Amino acid sequence: MTKKRRSYTPEFKFRIALEALKGMKTIAQIAQEHQVHPNQVRAWKKQLQEEGFQVFSKSHQRIEKEHQRKEEAFYEQIGRLQMELAWLKKKAAPFI
């Protein structure tokens, strides 16, 4: 029988990482209290130190990727429009 991986909410990860960052308890104690592997607690603590709260937010990453896709599409459209404008100027020059 296979075990299903547990997934944790960004708030839970933040709470655990913040608790580890405070240093009031050892990482082993925190891991045992919350039934999480100590290496996971260390990883969350390191991520919190490096990137802050947004590191655990999937919505932040999704929004960032969506923004990047839209930006690429806009630049592509700008390029097409510039090419069309240059072509129209070239073709309309004899009539002006």
Residue pairs with C-beta under 8 A, 6 or more apart in sequence:
8 36
10 56
10 57
10 58
11 56
13 44
13 56
14 48
14 53
14 56
16 30
16 34
16 36
16 41
16 44
17 41
17 44
17 45
17 47
17 48
17 56
18 48
19 25
19 30
20 27
20 30
20 41
20 42
20 44
20 45
21 45
21 48
21 49
25 33
27 38
27 41
27 42
27 45
28 38
30 36
30 41
31 37
31 38
31 40
31 41
34 41
44 56
47 55
47 56
48 55
48 56
54 60
